[in-house]
Amino acid sequence: MAYYHVHGLIPDEISQSEGYKAFEQYIASGAPKDNFYGFELVGRFHAPETGEVFVIFKADNHLAISEHFGIWRAKFGVEWKITAVLNDEEVIQRNKQVADAEAAMG
């Protein structure tokens, strides 16, 4: 699975208030969309003073990502900026690939 970093922005105070009520119910229900086949939540962090949410997760595909994040956009207008990221081992492997490609080009 690939790692991702997400920055979420809740559009306004009303959406934030209603969204956090739904979020509390979601957590109380066992957070079923945090871990399922093809998706694993690593961490979720909140900055309620600014209406921001930060998430690290792993996913197999875009449909799994949509299954986790889509409802929050549809119901509360949360804007998600999703960025693929590399862990330490992956960035070392990537750096070697780039160095090898540069060397091959001369």
Residue pairs with C-beta under 8 A, 6 or more apart in sequence:
1 38
1 40
1 58
1 59
1 60
2 58
2 59
2 60
2 84
3 42
3 56
3 57
3 58
3 84
3 85
3 86
3 87
3 90
4 55
4 56
4 57
4 58
4 59
4 65
4 82
4 83
4 84
4 85
5 54
5 55
5 56
5 82
5 83
5 85
6 53
6 54
6 55
6 56
6 57
6 69
6 80
6 81
6 82
6 83
7 52
7 53
7 54
7 80
7 81
7 83
8 52
8 53
8 54
8 55
8 69
8 72
8 78
8 79
8 80
8 81
9 51
9 52
9 53
9 78
9 79
9 81
10 16
10 19
10 51
10 52
10 53
10 76
10 77
10 78
11 51
11 76
11 77
11 78
11 79
12 51
12 77
13 51
15 76
15 77
15 78
16 48
16 51
16 76
18 76
19 72
19 75
19 76
19 78
20 48
22 75
22 76
26 33
31 41
33 39
33 67
33 68
33 71
34 41
34 44
34 68
35 41
36 64
36 67
37 64
38 59
38 60
38 61
38 63
38 64
39 57
39 58
39 59
39 60
39 64
39 65
39 67
39 68
40 57
40 58
40 59
41 55
41 56
41 57
41 68
42 56
42 57
42 58
43 55
43 56
44 53
44 54
44 55
44 56
45 53
45 54
45 55
46 52
46 53
46 54
47 53
47 54
53 78
57 65
57 68
59 65
59 68
65 82
69 78
69 80
69 82
72 78
72 80
73 79
73 80
86 94
